[in-house]
Structure formats: structure tokens, C-alpha cells
């Protein structure tokens, strides 16, 4: 998957996209550290960092970040009531790093 993901980045014809990566997990999480996903400016994606409400929030955060630039680390507690109400079945914590990749020199 990593080879294909990086080929998608290299071959992307747009100006900016976001690379999101799971950098740390504790207890039960949808994906392990190292899982990656590309988020394009229109909100479409390639890959997954676990799906569900966390991934949806990462997509929205990434669309904002494309406009402002930079990077950030986001932490999600997958044990709270909100996650359960949205069908989440995990019970841990996950840290996700999102970074804008500017492809224009």
C-alpha cells in the first residue's frame, strides 16, 4: 500500500494534498500506527486510517489545513459516548498526524 500511496502523491496533478498517518495507538483502535491516507482538496481520499467518525473528522480538518498550510497532531479518544453513538466499536486512543504536501516548487 505504501508504494501505491506515494505513487499517488508523486503523480497528483494538483497543487496541494494532505497526508494523514496514524502515529500512535493505545488499546483498541481501527488501524495500527503507520496506516496512511491521502486527502485531496475536494475531500476525496486514497487509503484509510480506520474509517468512521474519526476519519470523517480528519477529512474535514485536512480540507481546512489545505487552505492554511502546515501540519498538526490530532488525538482521538475512542472510548467516549460520541464514538459509540456513531457506531464506533473501538475502545482506545489514536494520534493522527496530518501534513499538507505542497507539490508546487
N, C-alpha and C positions, 0 to 999 in steps of 0.2 A: 504493500500500500504506500509506503513512504516514497518509493521511486516514482510511482504514478502521481502522487500528490505534488512532488517537487517538479515533475514534468508539466503538470497543470499550471504551476506558478510561472515557470520559465516561458511557457507558450501562451500565457494570457496576453491578450492584445490591449487590455485596458491600462489605466494609469495606476490604480491602487486596488489592493485587496487586503484582507486580514487573514493572518494565520493564527488559529487558536490551538492551544496544546494543553492537555491535562498534565500538570507538573507535579501534583501531589494528591494522594488519596489517603483516607483513613476509614477503616471499616468497609462497609459495603458501598460501592459506587458503580455507576453504569459502565465505565471504562477505566482501564488502568492508566497509570502515568505513562506518557508517551503517545497516547492517542491524539491525533491531529485532525483538523478540519480547516478548509478554506472557506471564507465568507466573502462573497462578491458584493459590490456596492448595491445591487438590487435585492440583496437578501438571499439569493440562491447560494447553495453550498456544494462542496465536494468533501466527502468523508463524514465522519461523525465523532463527536466527543461524548455520546451517550444518549442523545435524543431527549424527549420530554421537555418539561418546562425550563430546565436549566439550559438546554441547547437553544430553545426559543429565545431566552433572555440574552444568551451570548450573541445570537444573530442580531438582535436589536442593539445591543451595546456596540457591536462591531460596525454596524451601519453608521452610528454616531461617530465612532472613532475614525472612520474613513474620512469624515469631514474635518475633524480637528487634528488628526495625526497622532502619533505617539503609540504608547503601549500601556497596559495595566494588568495587574493581577487581581482576579476576582475569586472570592471564596463563597462556596455554597454549602449550607447545612442541609443535608438531605433527610434529616430526621424530623423536621418540623411539620406542623399540621398542614401548611400550604402545599407542600410537596405531596403529601398523602391525598389531599383533596383533588389533586390533578392526576392521580393515578400512579404516582411515583412509588416504587417498591423497594428502593434502596434505603439504607439507614446509616450512612456515613457522612463524611465531608470530602469535598473536592476543591482543589485550587486549579484555576484555569488562567493561563497567561495568554493575552491577546495582543497582537502586534500588527500595526499597519506596515505593509510592504509597499513601498513606492517604487514602481517599475520605470519611472521616467528619470533619465540621467540628468 
